[in-house]
Amino acid sequence: MAIAASGADATAAFDAAIARGTEQAFITATEAFRKGLKEGGSVHAGCLEATRYLTSPGVPAYLRLVFDYGYANPQKTAAEICPL
């Protein structure tokens, strides 16, 4: 997302994140972001598509588990993952 937001071509970064990813939710979110960026022509459109996936049924509950670093750490939400 940061590379795309800078205006540079993020294709290699997307490919690497998808190929090397270990969390399927983040792989799918990356694919959704890339789809939104390509179809919508902006980082904002990419974030909307990624957020749409990240808030789909079942995913928010899974993210709460992934981001559960203990009681002293704030929980993350889908909107915080791709805020642009």
mmCIF file as gemmi writes it, N, C-alpha and C atoms, coordinates in Angstrom:
data_model
loop_
_atom_site.group_PDB
_atom_site.id
_atom_site.type_symbol
_atom_site.label_atom_id
_atom_site.label_alt_id
_atom_site.label_comp_id
_atom_site.label_asym_id
_atom_site.label_entity_id
_atom_site.label_seq_id
_atom_site.pdbx_PDB_ins_code
_atom_site.Cartn_x
_atom_site.Cartn_y
_atom_site.Cartn_z
_atom_site.occupancy
_atom_site.B_iso_or_equiv
_atom_site.pdbx_formal_charge
_atom_site.auth_seq_id
_atom_site.auth_asym_id
_atom_site.pdbx_PDB_model_num
ATOM 1 N N . MET Axp A 1 ? 0.827 -1.182 0 1 0 ? 1 A 1
ATOM 2 C CA . MET Axp A 1 ? 0 0 0 1 0 ? 1 A 1
ATOM 3 C C . MET Axp A 1 ? 0.874 1.249 0 1 0 ? 1 A 1
ATOM 4 N N . ALA Axp A 2 ? 1.914 1.245 0.797 1 0 ? 2 A 1
ATOM 5 C CA . ALA Axp A 2 ? 2.782 2.42 0.878 1 0 ? 2 A 1
ATOM 6 C C . ALA Axp A 2 ? 3.469 2.697 -0.456 1 0 ? 2 A 1
ATOM 7 N N . ILE Axp A 3 ? 3.889 1.649 -1.141 1 0 ? 3 A 1
ATOM 8 C CA . ILE Axp A 3 ? 4.541 1.838 -2.442 1 0 ? 3 A 1
ATOM 9 C C . ILE Axp A 3 ? 3.55 2.419 -3.438 1 0 ? 3 A 1
ATOM 10 N N . ALA Axp A 4 ? 2.346 1.861 -3.482 1 0 ? 4 A 1
ATOM 11 C CA . ALA Axp A 4 ? 1.318 2.386 -4.392 1 0 ? 4 A 1
ATOM 12 C C . ALA Axp A 4 ? 0.969 3.823 -4.034 1 0 ? 4 A 1
ATOM 13 N N . ALA Axp A 5 ? 0.883 4.134 -2.746 1 0 ? 5 A 1
ATOM 14 C CA . ALA Axp A 5 ? 0.544 5.49 -2.312 1 0 ? 5 A 1
ATOM 15 C C . ALA Axp A 5 ? 1.626 6.491 -2.695 1 0 ? 5 A 1
ATOM 16 N N . SER Axp A 6 ? 2.871 6.023 -2.827 1 0 ? 6 A 1
ATOM 17 C CA . SER Axp A 6 ? 3.959 6.919 -3.216 1 0 ? 6 A 1
ATOM 18 C C . SER Axp A 6 ? 3.937 7.232 -4.714 1 0 ? 6 A 1
ATOM 19 N N . GLY Axp A 7 ? 3.101 6.49 -5.456 1 0 ? 7 A 1
ATOM 20 C CA . GLY Axp A 7 ? 3.005 6.695 -6.894 1 0 ? 7 A 1
ATOM 21 C C . GLY Axp A 7 ? 3.854 5.74 -7.702 1 0 ? 7 A 1
ATOM 22 N N . ALA Axp A 8 ? 4.633 4.908 -7.025 1 0 ? 8 A 1
ATOM 23 C CA . ALA Axp A 8 ? 5.489 3.938 -7.714 1 0 ? 8 A 1
ATOM 24 C C . ALA Axp A 8 ? 4.685 2.688 -8.086 1 0 ? 8 A 1
ATOM 25 N N . ASP Axp A 9 ? 5.221 1.915 -9.005 1 0 ? 9 A 1
ATOM 26 C CA . ASP Axp A 9 ? 4.594 0.659 -9.407 1 0 ? 9 A 1
ATOM 27 C C . ASP Axp A 9 ? 4.789 -0.362 -8.288 1 0 ? 9 A 1
ATOM 28 N N . ALA Axp A 10 ? 3.706 -0.845 -7.741 1 0 ? 10 A 1
ATOM 29 C CA . ALA Axp A 10 ? 3.765 -1.771 -6.609 1 0 ? 10 A 1
ATOM 30 C C . ALA Axp A 10 ? 3.582 -3.225 -7.012 1 0 ? 10 A 1
ATOM 31 N N . THR Axp A 11 ? 3.629 -3.522 -8.297 1 0 ? 11 A 1
ATOM 32 C CA . THR Axp A 11 ? 3.393 -4.883 -8.773 1 0 ? 11 A 1
ATOM 33 C C . THR Axp A 11 ? 4.313 -5.896 -8.1 1 0 ? 11 A 1
ATOM 34 N N . ALA Axp A 12 ? 5.608 -5.622 -8.049 1 0 ? 12 A 1
ATOM 35 C CA . ALA Axp A 12 ? 6.554 -6.56 -7.442 1 0 ? 12 A 1
ATOM 36 C C . ALA Axp A 12 ? 6.263 -6.766 -5.956 1 0 ? 12 A 1
ATOM 37 N N . ALA Axp A 13 ? 5.896 -5.703 -5.265 1 0 ? 13 A 1
ATOM 38 C CA . ALA Axp A 13 ? 5.578 -5.811 -3.839 1 0 ? 13 A 1
ATOM 39 C C . ALA Axp A 13 ? 4.312 -6.64 -3.63 1 0 ? 13 A 1
ATOM 40 N N . PHE Axp A 14 ? 3.298 -6.43 -4.465 1 0 ? 14 A 1
ATOM 41 C CA . PHE Axp A 14 ? 2.078 -7.239 -4.366 1 0 ? 14 A 1
ATOM 42 C C . PHE Axp A 14 ? 2.397 -8.709 -4.607 1 0 ? 14 A 1
ATOM 43 N N . ASP Axp A 15 ? 3.155 -8.977 -5.676 1 0 ? 15 A 1
ATOM 44 C CA . ASP Axp A 15 ? 3.504 -10.356 -5.998 1 0 ? 15 A 1
ATOM 45 C C . ASP Axp A 15 ? 4.26 -11.022 -4.851 1 0 ? 15 A 1
ATOM 46 N N . ALA Axp A 16 ? 5.199 -10.302 -4.253 1 0 ? 16 A 1
ATOM 47 C CA . ALA Axp A 16 ? 5.987 -10.851 -3.146 1 0 ? 16 A 1
ATOM 48 C C . ALA Axp A 16 ? 5.112 -11.102 -1.925 1 0 ? 16 A 1
ATOM 49 N N . ALA Axp A 17 ? 4.231 -10.166 -1.605 1 0 ? 17 A 1
ATOM 50 C CA . ALA Axp A 17 ? 3.35 -10.335 -0.438 1 0 ? 17 A 1
ATOM 51 C C . ALA Axp A 17 ? 2.433 -11.531 -0.618 1 0 ? 17 A 1
ATOM 52 N N . ILE Axp A 18 ? 1.957 -11.738 -1.822 1 0 ? 18 A 1
ATOM 53 C CA . ILE Axp A 18 ? 1.065 -12.868 -2.095 1 0 ? 18 A 1
ATOM 54 C C . ILE Axp A 18 ? 1.85 -14.182 -2.072 1 0 ? 18 A 1
ATOM 55 N N . ALA Axp A 19 ? 3.029 -14.206 -2.682 1 0 ? 19 A 1
ATOM 56 C CA . ALA Axp A 19 ? 3.826 -15.432 -2.754 1 0 ? 19 A 1
ATOM 57 C C . ALA Axp A 19 ? 4.411 -15.841 -1.407 1 0 ? 19 A 1
ATOM 58 N N . ARG Axp A 20 ? 4.794 -14.862 -0.598 1 0 ? 20 A 1
ATOM 59 C CA . ARG Axp A 20 ? 5.476 -15.157 0.669 1 0 ? 20 A 1
ATOM 60 C C . ARG Axp A 20 ? 4.569 -15.076 1.886 1 0 ? 20 A 1
ATOM 61 N N . GLY Axp A 21 ? 3.331 -14.653 1.68 1 0 ? 21 A 1
ATOM 62 C CA . GLY Axp A 21 ? 2.419 -14.471 2.806 1 0 ? 21 A 1
ATOM 63 C C . GLY Axp A 21 ? 2.116 -15.77 3.531 1 0 ? 21 A 1
ATOM 64 N N . THR Axp A 22 ? 1.911 -15.652 4.826 1 0 ? 22 A 1
ATOM 65 C CA . THR Axp A 22 ? 1.573 -16.834 5.627 1 0 ? 22 A 1
ATOM 66 C C . THR Axp A 22 ? 0.167 -16.753 6.209 1 0 ? 22 A 1
ATOM 67 N N . GLU Axp A 23 ? -0.433 -15.589 6.187 1 0 ? 23 A 1
ATOM 68 C CA . GLU Axp A 23 ? -1.8 -15.404 6.675 1 0 ? 23 A 1
ATOM 69 C C . GLU Axp A 23 ? -2.727 -15.221 5.475 1 0 ? 23 A 1
ATOM 70 N N . GLN Axp A 24 ? -3.598 -16.194 5.238 1 0 ? 24 A 1
ATOM 71 C CA . GLN Axp A 24 ? -4.471 -16.133 4.071 1 0 ? 24 A 1
ATOM 72 C C . GLN Axp A 24 ? -5.315 -14.86 4.043 1 0 ? 24 A 1
ATOM 73 N N . ALA Axp A 25 ? -5.738 -14.375 5.195 1 0 ? 25 A 1
ATOM 74 C CA . ALA Axp A 25 ? -6.549 -13.153 5.223 1 0 ? 25 A 1
ATOM 75 C C . ALA Axp A 25 ? -5.785 -11.977 4.636 1 0 ? 25 A 1
ATOM 76 N N . PHE Axp A 26 ? -4.494 -11.878 4.902 1 0 ? 26 A 1
ATOM 77 C CA . PHE Axp A 26 ? -3.706 -10.772 4.378 1 0 ? 26 A 1
ATOM 78 C C . PHE Axp A 26 ? -3.358 -10.973 2.905 1 0 ? 26 A 1
ATOM 79 N N . ILE Axp A 27 ? -3.192 -12.219 2.497 1 0 ? 27 A 1
ATOM 80 C CA . ILE Axp A 27 ? -2.977 -12.508 1.078 1 0 ? 27 A 1
ATOM 81 C C . ILE Axp A 27 ? -4.208 -12.087 0.284 1 0 ? 27 A 1
ATOM 82 N N . THR Axp A 28 ? -5.379 -12.483 0.761 1 0 ? 28 A 1
ATOM 83 C CA . THR Axp A 28 ? -6.618 -12.123 0.081 1 0 ? 28 A 1
ATOM 84 C C . THR Axp A 28 ? -6.846 -10.616 0.111 1 0 ? 28 A 1
ATOM 85 N N . ALA Axp A 29 ? -6.506 -9.965 1.219 1 0 ? 29 A 1
ATOM 86 C CA . ALA Axp A 29 ? -6.641 -8.506 1.302 1 0 ? 29 A 1
ATOM 87 C C . ALA Axp A 29 ? -5.71 -7.828 0.307 1 0 ? 29 A 1
ATOM 88 N N . THR Axp A 30 ? -4.505 -8.362 0.13 1 0 ? 30 A 1
ATOM 89 C CA . THR Axp A 30 ? -3.57 -7.813 -0.853 1 0 ? 30 A 1
ATOM 90 C C . THR Axp A 30 ? -4.128 -7.967 -2.262 1 0 ? 30 A 1
ATOM 91 N N . GLU Axp A 31 ? -4.686 -9.129 -2.558 1 0 ? 31 A 1
ATOM 92 C CA . GLU Axp A 31 ? -5.298 -9.346 -3.868 1 0 ? 31 A 1
ATOM 93 C C . GLU Axp A 31 ? -6.468 -8.391 -4.089 1 0 ? 31 A 1
ATOM 94 N N . ALA Axp A 32 ? -7.258 -8.179 -3.045 1 0 ? 32 A 1
ATOM 95 C CA . ALA Axp A 32 ? -8.391 -7.255 -3.154 1 0 ? 32 A 1
ATOM 96 C C . ALA Axp A 32 ? -7.904 -5.821 -3.373 1 0 ? 32 A 1
ATOM 97 N N . PHE Axp A 33 ? -6.865 -5.425 -2.64 1 0 ? 33 A 1
ATOM 98 C CA . PHE Axp A 33 ? -6.306 -4.082 -2.811 1 0 ? 33 A 1
ATOM 99 C C . PHE Axp A 33 ? -5.819 -3.892 -4.24 1 0 ? 33 A 1
ATOM 100 N N . ARG Axp A 34 ? -5.076 -4.87 -4.745 1 0 ? 34 A 1
ATOM 101 C CA . ARG Axp A 34 ? -4.555 -4.775 -6.112 1 0 ? 34 A 1
ATOM 102 C C . ARG Axp A 34 ? -5.697 -4.677 -7.122 1 0 ? 34 A 1
ATOM 103 N N . LYS Axp A 35 ? -6.754 -5.458 -6.922 1 0 ? 35 A 1
ATOM 104 C CA . LYS Axp A 35 ? -7.919 -5.41 -7.815 1 0 ? 35 A 1
ATOM 105 C C . LYS Axp A 35 ? -8.556 -4.02 -7.78 1 0 ? 35 A 1
ATOM 106 N N . GLY Axp A 36 ? -8.773 -3.482 -6.587 1 0 ? 36 A 1
ATOM 107 C CA . GLY Axp A 36 ? -9.362 -2.156 -6.459 1 0 ? 36 A 1
ATOM 108 C C . GLY Axp A 36 ? -8.502 -1.069 -7.063 1 0 ? 36 A 1
ATOM 109 N N . LEU Axp A 37 ? -7.201 -1.179 -6.858 1 0 ? 37 A 1
ATOM 110 C CA . LEU Axp A 37 ? -6.257 -0.206 -7.428 1 0 ? 37 A 1
ATOM 111 C C . LEU Axp A 37 ? -6.319 -0.24 -8.952 1 0 ? 37 A 1
ATOM 112 N N . LYS Axp A 38 ? -6.324 -1.448 -9.5 1 0 ? 38 A 1
ATOM 113 C CA . LYS Axp A 38 ? -6.344 -1.601 -10.957 1 0 ? 38 A 1
ATOM 114 C C . LYS Axp A 38 ? -7.671 -1.122 -11.546 1 0 ? 38 A 1
ATOM 115 N N . GLU Axp A 39 ? -8.774 -1.562 -10.95 1 0 ? 39 A 1
ATOM 116 C CA . GLU Axp A 39 ? -10.086 -1.228 -11.506 1 0 ? 39 A 1
ATOM 117 C C . GLU Axp A 39 ? -10.508 0.209 -11.191 1 0 ? 39 A 1
ATOM 118 N N . GLY Axp A 40 ? -10.163 0.691 -10.011 1 0 ? 40 A 1
ATOM 119 C CA . GLY Axp A 40 ? -10.58 2.027 -9.594 1 0 ? 40 A 1
ATOM 120 C C . GLY Axp A 40 ? -9.58 3.116 -9.906 1 0 ? 40 A 1
ATOM 121 N N . GLY Axp A 41 ? -8.335 2.714 -10.166 1 0 ? 41 A 1
ATOM 122 C CA . GLY Axp A 41 ? -7.327 3.673 -10.559 1 0 ? 41 A 1
ATOM 123 C C . GLY Axp A 41 ? -6.764 4.539 -9.447 1 0 ? 41 A 1
ATOM 124 N N . SER Axp A 42 ? -7.008 4.154 -8.184 1 0 ? 42 A 1
ATOM 125 C CA . SER Axp A 42 ? -6.466 4.952 -7.082 1 0 ? 42 A 1
ATOM 126 C C . SER Axp A 42 ? -6.209 4.075 -5.864 1 0 ? 42 A 1
ATOM 127 N N . VAL Axp A 43 ? -5.329 4.565 -4.998 1 0 ? 43 A 1
ATOM 128 C CA . VAL Axp A 43 ? -5.058 3.863 -3.744 1 0 ? 43 A 1
ATOM 129 C C . VAL Axp A 43 ? -6.328 3.813 -2.894 1 0 ? 43 A 1
ATOM 130 N N . HIS Axp A 44 ? -7.094 4.882 -2.934 1 0 ? 44 A 1
ATOM 131 C CA . HIS Axp A 44 ? -8.355 4.908 -2.184 1 0 ? 44 A 1
ATOM 132 C C . HIS Axp A 44 ? -9.272 3.772 -2.645 1 0 ? 44 A 1
ATOM 133 N N . ALA Axp A 45 ? -9.379 3.558 -3.94 1 0 ? 45 A 1
ATOM 134 C CA . ALA Axp A 45 ? -10.21 2.467 -4.465 1 0 ? 45 A 1
ATOM 135 C C . ALA Axp A 45 ? -9.655 1.115 -4.028 1 0 ? 45 A 1
ATOM 136 N N . GLY Axp A 46 ? -8.328 1.004 -3.975 1 0 ? 46 A 1
ATOM 137 C CA . GLY Axp A 46 ? -7.706 -0.228 -3.482 1 0 ? 46 A 1
ATOM 138 C C . GLY Axp A 46 ? -8.047 -0.479 -2.032 1 0 ? 46 A 1
ATOM 139 N N . CYS Axp A 47 ? -7.979 0.573 -1.215 1 0 ? 47 A 1
ATOM 140 C CA . CYS Axp A 47 ? -8.317 0.439 0.202 1 0 ? 47 A 1
ATOM 141 C C . CYS Axp A 47 ? -9.794 0.093 0.395 1 0 ? 47 A 1
ATOM 142 N N . LEU Axp A 48 ? -10.65 0.676 -0.409 1 0 ? 48 A 1
ATOM 143 C CA . LEU Axp A 48 ? -12.076 0.345 -0.296 1 0 ? 48 A 1
ATOM 144 C C . LEU Axp A 48 ? -12.308 -1.127 -0.574 1 0 ? 48 A 1
ATOM 145 N N . GLU Axp A 49 ? -11.656 -1.652 -1.591 1 0 ? 49 A 1
ATOM 146 C CA . GLU Axp A 49 ? -11.819 -3.069 -1.939 1 0 ? 49 A 1
ATOM 147 C C . GLU Axp A 49 ? -11.23 -3.967 -0.848 1 0 ? 49 A 1
ATOM 148 N N . ALA Axp A 50 ? -10.051 -3.615 -0.348 1 0 ? 50 A 1
ATOM 149 C CA . ALA Axp A 50 ? -9.437 -4.401 0.724 1 0 ? 50 A 1
ATOM 150 C C . ALA Axp A 50 ? -10.3 -4.367 1.983 1 0 ? 50 A 1
ATOM 151 N N . THR Axp A 51 ? -10.804 -3.183 2.327 1 0 ? 51 A 1
ATOM 152 C CA . THR Axp A 51 ? -11.656 -3.05 3.516 1 0 ? 51 A 1
ATOM 153 C C . THR Axp A 51 ? -12.96 -3.819 3.334 1 0 ? 51 A 1
ATOM 154 N N . ARG Axp A 52 ? -13.493 -3.827 2.12 1 0 ? 52 A 1
ATOM 155 C CA . ARG Axp A 52 ? -14.705 -4.606 1.845 1 0 ? 52 A 1
ATOM 156 C C . ARG Axp A 52 ? -14.46 -6.082 2.169 1 0 ? 52 A 1
ATOM 157 N N . TYR Axp A 53 ? -13.315 -6.603 1.74 1 0 ? 53 A 1
ATOM 158 C CA . TYR Axp A 53 ? -12.981 -7.989 2.069 1 0 ? 53 A 1
ATOM 159 C C . TYR Axp A 53 ? -12.778 -8.156 3.578 1 0 ? 53 A 1
ATOM 160 N N . LEU Axp A 54 ? -11.996 -7.263 4.173 1 0 ? 54 A 1
ATOM 161 C CA . LEU Axp A 54 ? -11.643 -7.398 5.592 1 0 ? 54 A 1
ATOM 162 C C . LEU Axp A 54 ? -12.845 -7.282 6.528 1 0 ? 54 A 1
ATOM 163 N N . THR Axp A 55 ? -13.937 -6.717 6.041 1 0 ? 55 A 1
ATOM 164 C CA . THR Axp A 55 ? -15.147 -6.61 6.867 1 0 ? 55 A 1
ATOM 165 C C . THR Axp A 55 ? -16.215 -7.61 6.443 1 0 ? 55 A 1
ATOM 166 N N . SER Axp A 56 ? -15.867 -8.523 5.539 1 0 ? 56 A 1
ATOM 167 C CA . SER Axp A 56 ? -16.832 -9.536 5.108 1 0 ? 56 A 1
ATOM 168 C C . SER Axp A 56 ? -17.034 -10.565 6.225 1 0 ? 56 A 1
ATOM 169 N N . PRO Axp A 57 ? -18.135 -11.311 6.189 1 0 ? 57 A 1
ATOM 170 C CA . PRO Axp A 57 ? -18.466 -12.237 7.275 1 0 ? 57 A 1
ATOM 171 C C . PRO Axp A 57 ? -17.305 -13.171 7.65 1 0 ? 57 A 1
ATOM 172 N N . GLY Axp A 58 ? -17.029 -13.209 8.931 1 0 ? 58 A 1
ATOM 173 C CA . GLY Axp A 58 ? -16.006 -14.087 9.476 1 0 ? 58 A 1
ATOM 174 C C . GLY Axp A 58 ? -14.623 -13.483 9.574 1 0 ? 58 A 1
ATOM 175 N N . VAL Axp A 59 ? -14.302 -12.551 8.723 1 0 ? 59 A 1
ATOM 176 C CA . VAL Axp A 59 ? -12.944 -12.009 8.702 1 0 ? 59 A 1
ATOM 177 C C . VAL Axp A 59 ? -12.655 -11.132 9.921 1 0 ? 59 A 1
ATOM 178 N N . PRO Axp A 60 ? -13.554 -10.224 10.341 1 0 ? 60 A 1
ATOM 179 C CA . PRO Axp A 60 ? -13.242 -9.411 11.517 1 0 ? 60 A 1
ATOM 180 C C . PRO Axp A 60 ? -12.95 -10.246 12.773 1 0 ? 60 A 1
ATOM 181 N N . ALA Axp A 61 ? -13.691 -11.318 12.971 1 0 ? 61 A 1
ATOM 182 C CA . ALA Axp A 61 ? -13.434 -12.174 14.14 1 0 ? 61 A 1
ATOM 183 C C . ALA Axp A 61 ? -12.061 -12.822 14.038 1 0 ? 61 A 1
ATOM 184 N N . TYR Axp A 62 ? -11.694 -13.24 12.846 1 0 ? 62 A 1
ATOM 185 C CA . TYR Axp A 62 ? -10.367 -13.827 12.641 1 0 ? 62 A 1
ATOM 186 C C . TYR Axp A 62 ? -9.277 -12.785 12.907 1 0 ? 62 A 1
ATOM 187 N N . LEU Axp A 63 ? -9.473 -11.562 12.41 1 0 ? 63 A 1
ATOM 188 C CA . LEU Axp A 63 ? -8.488 -10.513 12.63 1 0 ? 63 A 1
ATOM 189 C C . LEU Axp A 63 ? -8.311 -10.206 14.112 1 0 ? 63 A 1
ATOM 190 N N . ARG Axp A 64 ? -9.391 -10.264 14.875 1 0 ? 64 A 1
ATOM 191 C CA . ARG Axp A 64 ? -9.259 -10.045 16.328 1 0 ? 64 A 1
ATOM 192 C C . ARG Axp A 64 ? -8.322 -11.077 16.941 1 0 ? 64 A 1
ATOM 193 N N . LEU Axp A 65 ? -8.376 -12.309 16.46 1 0 ? 65 A 1
ATOM 194 C CA . LEU Axp A 65 ? -7.464 -13.342 16.954 1 0 ? 65 A 1
ATOM 195 C C . LEU Axp A 65 ? -6.027 -13.068 16.522 1 0 ? 65 A 1
ATOM 196 N N . VAL Axp A 66 ? -5.834 -12.696 15.266 1 0 ? 66 A 1
ATOM 197 C CA . VAL Axp A 66 ? -4.494 -12.429 14.74 1 0 ? 66 A 1
ATOM 198 C C . VAL Axp A 66 ? -3.845 -11.259 15.463 1 0 ? 66 A 1
ATOM 199 N N . PHE Axp A 67 ? -4.631 -10.218 15.752 1 0 ? 67 A 1
ATOM 200 C CA . PHE Axp A 67 ? -4.102 -9.021 16.39 1 0 ? 67 A 1
ATOM 201 C C . PHE Axp A 67 ? -4.187 -9.049 17.911 1 0 ? 67 A 1
ATOM 202 N N . ASP Axp A 68 ? -4.447 -10.195 18.497 1 0 ? 68 A 1
ATOM 203 C CA . ASP Axp A 68 ? -4.533 -10.291 19.951 1 0 ? 68 A 1
ATOM 204 C C . ASP Axp A 68 ? -3.135 -10.484 20.523 1 0 ? 68 A 1
ATOM 205 N N . TYR Axp A 69 ? -2.493 -9.368 20.825 1 0 ? 69 A 1
ATOM 206 C CA . TYR Axp A 69 ? -1.146 -9.404 21.382 1 0 ? 69 A 1
ATOM 207 C C . TYR Axp A 69 ? -1.156 -9.273 22.907 1 0 ? 69 A 1
ATOM 208 N N . GLY Axp A 70 ? -2.297 -9.396 23.515 1 0 ? 70 A 1
ATOM 209 C CA . GLY Axp A 70 ? -2.398 -9.284 24.954 1 0 ? 70 A 1
ATOM 210 C C . GLY Axp A 70 ? -3.235 -8.092 25.374 1 0 ? 70 A 1
ATOM 211 N N . TYR Axp A 71 ? -3.589 -8.066 26.637 1 0 ? 71 A 1
ATOM 212 C CA . TYR Axp A 71 ? -4.516 -7.049 27.142 1 0 ? 71 A 1
ATOM 213 C C . TYR Axp A 71 ? -3.972 -5.628 27.077 1 0 ? 71 A 1
ATOM 214 N N . ALA Axp A 72 ? -2.66 -5.459 27.045 1 0 ? 72 A 1
ATOM 215 C CA . ALA Axp A 72 ? -2.08 -4.11 27.056 1 0 ? 72 A 1
ATOM 216 C C . ALA Axp A 72 ? -1.951 -3.509 25.655 1 0 ? 72 A 1
ATOM 217 N N . ASN Axp A 73 ? -2.267 -4.27 24.635 1 0 ? 73 A 1
ATOM 218 C CA . ASN Axp A 73 ? -2.137 -3.794 23.259 1 0 ? 73 A 1
ATOM 219 C C . ASN Axp A 73 ? -3.512 -3.547 22.661 1 0 ? 73 A 1
ATOM 220 N N . PRO Axp A 74 ? -3.674 -2.423 21.986 1 0 ? 74 A 1
ATOM 221 C CA . PRO Axp A 74 ? -4.975 -2.13 21.388 1 0 ? 74 A 1
ATOM 222 C C . PRO Axp A 74 ? -5.28 -3.075 20.236 1 0 ? 74 A 1
ATOM 223 N N . GLN Axp A 75 ? -6.536 -3.398 20.068 1 0 ? 75 A 1
ATOM 224 C CA . GLN Axp A 75 ? -6.976 -4.222 18.952 1 0 ? 75 A 1
ATOM 225 C C . GLN Axp A 75 ? -6.989 -3.386 17.678 1 0 ? 75 A 1
ATOM 226 N N . LYS Axp A 76 ? -6.73 -3.993 16.57 1 0 ? 76 A 1
ATOM 227 C CA . LYS Axp A 76 ? -6.77 -3.326 15.265 1 0 ? 76 A 1
ATOM 228 C C . LYS Axp A 76 ? -8.09 -3.662 14.583 1 0 ? 76 A 1
ATOM 229 N N . THR Axp A 77 ? -8.516 -2.778 13.724 1 0 ? 77 A 1
ATOM 230 C CA . THR Axp A 77 ? -9.739 -3.002 12.95 1 0 ? 77 A 1
ATOM 231 C C . THR Axp A 77 ? -9.407 -2.979 11.466 1 0 ? 77 A 1
ATOM 232 N N . ALA Axp A 78 ? -10.34 -3.415 10.648 1 0 ? 78 A 1
ATOM 233 C CA . ALA Axp A 78 ? -10.127 -3.427 9.203 1 0 ? 78 A 1
ATOM 234 C C . ALA Axp A 78 ? -9.827 -2.024 8.677 1 0 ? 78 A 1
ATOM 235 N N . ALA Axp A 79 ? -10.484 -1.026 9.207 1 0 ? 79 A 1
ATOM 236 C CA . ALA Axp A 79 ? -10.271 0.34 8.746 1 0 ? 79 A 1
ATOM 237 C C . ALA Axp A 79 ? -8.845 0.822 9.044 1 0 ? 79 A 1
ATOM 238 N N . GLU Axp A 80 ? -8.219 0.291 10.075 1 0 ? 80 A 1
ATOM 239 C CA . GLU Axp A 80 ? -6.86 0.694 10.417 1 0 ? 80 A 1
ATOM 240 C C . GLU Axp A 80 ? -5.815 0.024 9.54 1 0 ? 80 A 1
ATOM 241 N N . ILE Axp A 81 ? -6.173 -1.06 8.886 1 0 ? 81 A 1
ATOM 242 C CA . ILE Axp A 81 ? -5.215 -1.771 8.04 1 0 ? 81 A 1
ATOM 243 C C . ILE Axp A 81 ? -4.968 -1.005 6.752 1 0 ? 81 A 1
ATOM 244 N N . CYS Axp A 82 ? -6.007 -0.414 6.218 1 0 ? 82 A 1
ATOM 245 C CA . CYS Axp A 82 ? -5.895 0.31 4.945 1 0 ? 82 A 1
ATOM 246 C C . CYS Axp A 82 ? -6.659 1.621 5.068 1 0 ? 82 A 1
ATOM 247 N N . PRO Axp A 83 ? -6.087 2.615 5.747 1 0 ? 83 A 1
ATOM 248 C CA . PRO Axp A 83 ? -6.829 3.827 6.071 1 0 ? 83 A 1
ATOM 249 C C . PRO Axp A 83 ? -6.916 4.889 4.969 1 0 ? 83 A 1
ATOM 250 N N . LEU Axp A 84 ? -6.312 4.662 3.823 1 0 ? 84 A 1
ATOM 251 C CA . LEU Axp A 84 ? -6.303 5.716 2.798 1 0 ? 84 A 1
ATOM 252 C C . LEU Axp A 84 ? -7.569 5.78 1.993 1 0 ? 84 A 1
